[in-house]
Amino acid sequence: MRGHVGDVPRLREEPRFARLLASDFVSGVGDQLNRVAVLALVYQVSGSGYAVSAVLVARMLATIVAAPFGAVLADWLPRRDVLVVSGLVRMIVALAMVFSHGLVLLIALVALLEALSALSTPARSALIPHLVREHRVMWANGLDQGMFGLIMAVGSFAGGAALALIGTSGAFVANSASFLLSSLLLLGLPRGIPGGGAEKRDRRLLAALPALADPGLRLSVLLSAVWPLAGGALSVLITAYSFDTFHAGGFGIGLLYSALGAGYLVGGVAIGRLPALARVRPTRIAPVSFAVEGVCHVLVSQSPTLWLATGLLFAGACSAACGNAAIGKLLMGAPDDVRGRVIGISKGLAACGQITSMAVAGVLLEAAGARPVGFGSGALLVVLVVVTGWMVRR
């Protein structure tokens, strides 16, 4: 490992990982287009904020239900094949949305689309070590976070612009086509057959638990669970900050989300390209990064101006990208025959934490307002991360 500390790879040196990122970008922008179209259509049909909330809740519940099955699939079947089949089925589901005229059917299709995504997520993450050299896994996870930020920034803007040009039906067709193209790109990757031999694999989800005896894996799973308990509130807070705190309306929402996307992009790229960070253990990077993010959220809640809040949100997202890249590095160190299930457990716990945080933040916003909730969620994140780190290191 020491011989690689100063290694700053270029994406063209890892063509298989570059192909995975290209596939992610295509399907990710399509997903953003779909999300904008669905929310617009639901609000047009129902005129109800409750219906919009039902869509968001359906997505989260579908993720929670499907994540354990995706975890098992990732350690049972070739991981690339799981991604390709999931993409092709999502292509059909997205196309079916064109013909969904009832609100209940549309929400059901949204939930199915999200469940299929959750089924493939563990396989995708478990495939990355098959695509890059071992000492570049942290770099790959950093670029993965950067791609998430790029999709957030570009996809949201493109979704709104495309919706104005081609309408909701055109958006669903474009999303369907993105899944087809994404799946075709994946066909050039190795299949990523799980280790251990098919006849020897214990397919139970809980068979992965002994792997969590490793302190690094235990830390990554616990941080994945506690981080959304506080961080998930941000998805509710951004709208409240924009409208109620800074009185910036839709412009404020776009600005704050752009800061988040840009922060993930910059932080994700930076962690793989700064030699100083390569010398730091992921078990130290992750908790420190999330604690810094929590401090940034506390400062955002007390910011006197929208522009200062935007800068602090950008800094917090940079730090969160570093923390998530470190967690990804730790999770991908799990034994190959249970790697998918360890990742799936992590993703499922994160989804549970996020939906809990969103629900609690929504209630507290009505009672206390955005600034106290933002301060509390940031402070809670710092406390949870410090306590989790202390418990694992004990």
C-alpha positions as CSV (number, residue, x, y, z in Angstrom):
1,M,0.0,0.0,0.0
2,R,2.9,2.4,0.8
3,G,4.1,2.3,-2.8
4,H,0.7,3.6,-4.0
5,V,0.2,6.5,-1.5
6,G,1.2,9.1,-4.1
7,D,-0.7,7.4,-6.9
8,V,-3.1,9.9,-8.6
9,P,-4.9,7.7,-11.2
10,R,-6.7,9.0,-14.3
11,L,-10.1,7.6,-15.2
12,R,-8.8,6.4,-18.6
13,E,-6.4,4.1,-16.7
14,E,-9.5,2.2,-15.4
15,P,-11.7,1.8,-18.5
16,R,-14.1,-0.7,-16.9
17,F,-14.9,1.6,-14.0
18,A,-15.2,4.5,-16.5
19,R,-17.9,2.4,-18.3
20,L,-19.7,1.9,-15.0
21,L,-19.7,5.6,-14.3
22,A,-21.0,6.4,-17.8
23,S,-23.8,3.9,-17.3
24,D,-24.6,5.5,-13.9
25,F,-24.7,9.0,-15.5
26,V,-27.1,8.0,-18.2
27,S,-29.5,6.2,-15.9
28,G,-29.1,8.8,-13.1
29,V,-30.0,11.7,-15.3
30,G,-33.0,9.6,-16.6
31,D,-34.0,9.0,-12.9
32,Q,-33.9,12.7,-12.1
33,L,-36.0,13.4,-15.2
34,N,-38.5,10.8,-14.0
35,R,-38.7,12.2,-10.5
36,V,-39.4,15.7,-11.7
37,A,-42.1,14.4,-14.2
38,V,-43.7,12.2,-11.5
39,L,-44.0,15.0,-8.9
40,A,-45.3,17.4,-11.5
41,L,-47.9,14.9,-12.8
42,V,-49.0,13.9,-9.3
43,Y,-49.5,17.5,-8.3
44,Q,-51.4,18.3,-11.6
45,V,-53.7,15.3,-11.2
46,S,-54.4,15.7,-7.4
47,G,-53.5,19.2,-6.5
48,S,-52.6,17.8,-3.1
49,G,-49.4,18.0,-1.1
50,Y,-50.4,14.8,0.6
51,A,-50.3,12.9,-2.8
52,V,-46.7,14.3,-3.3
53,S,-45.8,13.0,0.2
54,A,-47.3,9.7,-0.7
55,V,-44.9,9.4,-3.6
56,L,-41.9,10.2,-1.5
57,V,-43.0,7.7,1.2
58,A,-43.7,5.0,-1.4
59,R,-40.1,5.4,-2.7
60,M,-38.5,5.1,0.7
61,L,-40.7,2.1,1.8
62,A,-39.9,0.3,-1.5
63,T,-36.2,0.8,-0.8
64,I,-36.5,-0.6,2.7
65,V,-38.5,-3.6,1.6
66,A,-36.3,-4.5,-1.4
67,A,-32.8,-3.8,0.1
68,P,-32.5,-7.2,1.9
69,F,-33.4,-9.1,-1.3
70,G,-30.9,-7.1,-3.3
71,A,-28.3,-7.9,-0.7
72,V,-28.8,-11.6,-1.1
73,L,-28.9,-11.4,-4.9
74,A,-25.6,-9.6,-5.0
75,D,-23.9,-12.6,-3.3
76,W,-25.9,-15.2,-5.2
77,L,-25.9,-14.2,-8.9
78,P,-23.2,-12.5,-11.1
79,R,-23.4,-8.9,-10.1
80,R,-23.2,-7.4,-13.6
81,D,-26.2,-9.6,-14.6
82,V,-28.2,-8.3,-11.7
83,L,-27.6,-4.8,-12.9
84,V,-28.4,-5.5,-16.6
85,V,-31.7,-7.4,-15.8
86,S,-32.7,-4.7,-13.3
87,G,-32.1,-2.0,-15.9
88,L,-34.1,-3.8,-18.6
89,V,-37.1,-4.3,-16.3
90,R,-36.9,-0.7,-15.2
91,M,-37.0,0.3,-18.8
92,I,-40.4,-1.5,-19.2
93,V,-41.7,0.0,-15.9
94,A,-40.7,3.6,-16.9
95,L,-42.4,3.1,-20.3
96,A,-45.6,1.8,-18.6
97,M,-45.8,5.2,-16.8
98,V,-46.8,6.8,-20.1
99,F,-50.0,4.8,-20.0
100,S,-50.8,5.1,-16.2
101,H,-53.8,7.4,-15.9
102,G,-54.7,6.7,-12.3
103,L,-52.9,8.1,-9.3
104,V,-52.7,4.8,-7.4
105,L,-51.2,3.0,-10.4
106,L,-48.7,5.7,-10.9
107,I,-47.5,5.6,-7.3
108,A,-47.4,1.8,-7.5
109,L,-45.1,2.0,-10.6
110,V,-42.9,4.6,-8.8
111,A,-42.6,2.2,-5.9
112,L,-41.7,-0.7,-8.3
113,L,-39.1,1.4,-10.0
114,E,-37.5,2.3,-6.7
115,A,-37.6,-1.3,-5.5
116,L,-35.8,-2.5,-8.7
117,S,-33.2,0.2,-8.0
118,A,-32.7,-1.0,-4.4
119,L,-32.4,-4.6,-5.7
120,S,-29.4,-3.6,-7.9
121,T,-27.6,-1.2,-5.6
122,P,-25.7,-3.8,-3.5
123,A,-24.6,-5.6,-6.7
124,R,-23.4,-2.4,-8.2
125,S,-21.3,-1.5,-5.1
126,A,-20.0,-5.0,-4.7
127,L,-18.9,-5.0,-8.4
128,I,-16.5,-2.0,-8.1
129,P,-13.6,-4.1,-6.6
130,H,-13.8,-6.3,-9.7
131,L,-13.3,-3.2,-11.9
132,V,-10.4,-1.3,-10.3
133,R,-7.0,-2.2,-8.8
134,E,-7.2,-2.8,-5.1
135,H,-5.3,0.3,-4.0
136,R,-7.6,2.5,-6.1
137,V,-10.9,1.5,-4.4
138,M,-11.0,4.7,-2.3
139,W,-10.3,6.8,-5.4
140,A,-13.2,4.9,-7.2
141,N,-15.6,5.5,-4.3
142,G,-14.6,9.2,-4.3
143,L,-15.5,9.5,-8.0
144,D,-18.7,7.6,-7.3
145,Q,-19.6,10.4,-4.8
146,G,-18.6,12.9,-7.4
147,M,-20.9,11.3,-10.0
148,F,-23.7,11.5,-7.5
149,G,-23.1,15.2,-7.1
150,L,-22.9,15.7,-10.9
151,I,-26.2,13.8,-11.4
152,M,-27.9,15.9,-8.7
153,A,-26.7,19.2,-10.2
154,V,-27.2,18.3,-13.9
155,G,-30.1,16.0,-13.6
156,S,-32.3,18.3,-11.7
157,F,-31.7,21.2,-14.1
158,A,-32.1,18.9,-17.1
159,G,-35.3,17.4,-15.7
160,G,-37.0,20.7,-15.3
161,A,-35.9,21.9,-18.8
162,A,-36.8,18.7,-20.5
163,L,-40.2,18.6,-18.8
164,A,-41.0,22.0,-20.3
165,L,-40.0,20.8,-23.7
166,I,-41.3,17.3,-24.1
167,G,-43.9,17.0,-21.3
168,T,-44.4,14.1,-18.8
169,S,-45.0,11.4,-21.4
170,G,-41.8,12.4,-23.2
171,A,-39.9,12.4,-19.9
172,F,-41.0,8.8,-19.2
173,V,-40.0,7.7,-22.6
174,A,-36.6,9.3,-22.2
175,N,-36.2,7.7,-18.8
176,S,-37.0,4.3,-20.4
177,A,-34.4,4.9,-23.1
178,S,-31.8,5.8,-20.5
179,F,-32.2,2.5,-18.8
180,L,-31.8,0.6,-22.1
181,L,-28.6,2.6,-22.9
182,S,-27.3,2.1,-19.4
183,S,-27.8,-1.7,-19.6
184,L,-26.0,-1.9,-23.0
185,L,-23.0,-0.1,-21.5
186,L,-22.9,-2.6,-18.6
187,L,-22.6,-5.5,-21.0
188,G,-18.9,-4.7,-21.6
189,L,-18.1,-5.3,-17.9
190,P,-16.9,-8.5,-16.2
191,R,-19.7,-10.5,-14.7
192,G,-18.4,-10.1,-11.1
193,I,-19.2,-13.6,-10.0
194,P,-19.3,-13.7,-6.1
195,G,-16.5,-15.7,-4.5
196,G,-16.9,-18.8,-2.4
197,G,-18.4,-21.2,-5.0
198,A,-22.1,-21.4,-5.7
199,E,-22.5,-24.7,-3.9
200,K,-20.8,-23.4,-0.7
201,R,-22.7,-20.1,-0.4
202,D,-25.0,-19.6,2.6
203,R,-27.7,-17.4,1.0
204,R,-29.2,-16.1,4.2
205,L,-29.0,-12.4,4.8
206,L,-27.8,-12.9,8.4
207,A,-24.9,-15.1,7.3
208,A,-23.1,-11.8,6.7
209,L,-23.2,-10.8,10.4
210,P,-20.0,-12.6,11.4
211,A,-18.1,-10.3,9.0
212,L,-19.1,-7.3,11.2
213,A,-16.7,-8.5,13.8
214,D,-14.2,-6.5,11.8
215,P,-14.0,-3.0,13.5
216,G,-13.8,-1.2,10.1
217,L,-16.9,-2.9,8.8
218,R,-18.8,-2.5,12.0
219,L,-18.0,1.3,12.0
220,S,-19.1,1.7,8.4
221,V,-22.4,-0.1,9.0
222,L,-23.1,1.9,12.2
223,L,-22.2,5.2,10.6
224,S,-24.5,4.3,7.6
225,A,-27.3,3.9,10.1
226,V,-26.8,7.0,12.3
227,W,-25.8,9.5,9.6
228,P,-29.2,9.6,7.9
229,L,-31.0,10.0,11.3
230,A,-29.7,13.6,11.3
231,G,-28.7,14.2,7.7
232,G,-32.1,13.0,6.3
233,A,-33.7,16.1,7.8
234,L,-31.8,18.2,5.2
235,S,-34.2,17.1,2.4
236,V,-37.0,18.7,4.3
237,L,-35.1,21.7,5.6
238,I,-33.9,23.0,2.2
239,T,-37.5,23.9,1.2
240,A,-38.1,25.5,4.6
241,Y,-34.8,27.4,4.5
242,S,-35.6,28.8,1.0
243,F,-39.2,29.8,1.6
244,D,-39.4,30.6,5.3
245,T,-35.9,31.6,6.4
246,F,-34.3,33.4,3.5
247,H,-37.5,34.2,1.5
248,A,-35.9,33.1,-1.8
249,G,-38.6,30.8,-3.1
250,G,-37.7,28.4,-6.0
251,F,-34.5,30.2,-6.7
252,G,-33.2,29.4,-3.2
253,I,-34.2,25.7,-3.6
254,G,-32.2,25.5,-6.8
255,L,-29.2,27.3,-5.4
256,L,-29.1,25.1,-2.3
257,Y,-29.4,21.9,-4.2
258,S,-26.8,23.0,-6.6
259,A,-24.5,23.7,-3.7
260,L,-25.1,20.1,-2.5
261,G,-24.4,18.6,-5.9
262,A,-21.3,20.7,-6.4
263,G,-20.0,19.8,-2.9
264,Y,-20.4,16.1,-3.5
265,L,-18.6,16.5,-6.9
266,V,-15.7,18.5,-5.5
267,G,-15.3,16.4,-2.3
268,G,-15.6,13.1,-4.2
269,V,-12.9,14.0,-6.7
270,A,-10.7,15.6,-4.1
271,I,-10.5,12.5,-1.8
272,G,-9.0,10.4,-4.6
273,R,-6.6,13.0,-5.8
274,L,-5.0,14.4,-2.6
275,P,-2.0,12.4,-1.6
276,A,-2.3,13.6,2.0
277,L,-5.7,12.0,2.4
278,A,-4.3,8.7,1.0
279,R,-2.2,8.4,4.1
280,V,-5.2,8.6,6.5
281,R,-7.1,5.5,7.4
282,P,-10.8,5.3,6.2
283,T,-11.8,4.6,9.8
284,R,-10.6,8.1,10.7
285,I,-11.7,9.9,7.6
286,A,-15.4,8.8,7.9
287,P,-16.3,9.9,11.5
288,V,-14.3,13.2,11.2
289,S,-15.9,14.0,7.9
290,F,-19.4,13.5,9.2
291,A,-18.7,15.4,12.3
292,V,-17.5,18.4,10.2
293,E,-20.6,18.1,8.1
294,G,-22.7,18.3,11.3
295,V,-20.9,21.5,12.3
296,C,-21.6,22.9,8.9
297,H,-25.3,22.2,9.3
298,V,-25.3,23.9,12.7
299,L,-23.7,27.0,11.1
300,V,-26.2,26.9,8.1
301,S,-29.1,27.0,10.6
302,Q,-27.7,30.2,12.1
303,S,-26.6,31.8,8.8
304,P,-27.8,35.4,8.3
305,T,-27.8,35.2,4.5
306,L,-28.7,32.7,1.8
307,W,-25.3,33.0,0.2
308,L,-23.4,32.2,3.4
309,A,-25.8,29.2,3.9
310,T,-25.0,28.1,0.3
311,G,-21.3,28.2,1.0
312,L,-21.6,26.3,4.2
313,L,-23.9,23.7,2.6
314,F,-21.2,23.3,-0.1
315,A,-18.5,22.7,2.5
316,G,-20.7,20.2,4.4
317,A,-21.4,18.3,1.2
318,C,-17.7,18.2,0.4
319,S,-17.1,16.7,3.8
320,A,-20.0,14.2,3.5
321,A,-18.6,13.0,0.1
322,C,-15.3,12.2,1.8
323,G,-17.0,10.4,4.6
324,N,-19.2,8.3,2.2
325,A,-16.1,7.5,0.1
326,A,-14.4,6.2,3.2
327,I,-17.4,4.1,4.2
328,G,-17.5,2.7,0.7
329,K,-13.9,1.7,0.9
330,L,-14.5,-0.1,4.2
331,L,-17.6,-1.9,3.0
332,M,-15.8,-3.1,-0.1
333,G,-13.2,-4.7,2.1
334,A,-15.8,-7.3,3.2
335,P,-15.1,-10.9,2.1
336,D,-16.3,-11.2,-1.5
337,D,-18.8,-14.0,-0.7
338,V,-20.8,-11.7,1.8
339,R,-19.9,-8.3,0.4
340,G,-23.2,-7.7,-1.2
341,R,-25.1,-8.5,2.0
342,V,-22.9,-6.3,4.1
343,I,-23.5,-3.4,1.7
344,G,-27.2,-4.3,1.5
345,I,-27.5,-4.2,5.3
346,S,-25.8,-0.8,5.3
347,K,-28.1,0.6,2.6
348,G,-31.2,-0.8,4.3
349,L,-30.3,0.8,7.7
350,A,-29.6,4.1,5.9
351,A,-33.0,4.1,4.3
352,C,-34.7,3.4,7.6
353,G,-32.8,6.2,9.2
354,Q,-33.6,8.6,6.4
355,I,-37.4,8.0,6.4
356,T,-37.4,8.3,10.2
357,S,-35.5,11.6,10.0
358,M,-37.7,13.1,7.3
359,A,-40.8,12.2,9.2
360,V,-39.6,13.7,12.6
361,A,-38.2,16.8,10.9
362,G,-41.5,17.4,9.1
363,V,-43.3,17.3,12.5
364,L,-40.8,19.5,14.3
365,L,-40.7,22.1,11.5
366,E,-44.4,22.8,12.1
367,A,-43.8,23.3,15.8
368,A,-40.4,25.0,15.9
369,G,-39.3,26.3,12.5
370,A,-36.3,25.7,10.3
371,R,-33.5,27.2,12.3
372,P,-34.0,25.2,15.5
373,V,-34.5,22.0,13.6
374,G,-31.4,22.6,11.5
375,F,-29.4,23.4,14.6
376,G,-30.7,20.3,16.3
377,S,-30.1,17.9,13.4
378,G,-26.5,19.2,12.9
379,A,-25.7,18.9,16.6
380,L,-27.3,15.4,16.7
381,L,-25.1,14.3,13.8
382,V,-22.0,15.4,15.6
383,V,-23.0,13.6,18.8
384,L,-24.0,10.4,17.0
385,V,-20.8,10.2,15.0
386,V,-18.6,10.8,18.1
387,V,-20.5,8.2,20.2
388,T,-20.4,5.7,17.3
389,G,-16.7,6.2,16.8
390,W,-16.0,5.8,20.5
391,M,-18.1,2.6,20.8
392,V,-16.3,0.9,18.0
393,R,-12.8,1.9,19.2
394,R,-13.5,0.8,22.8
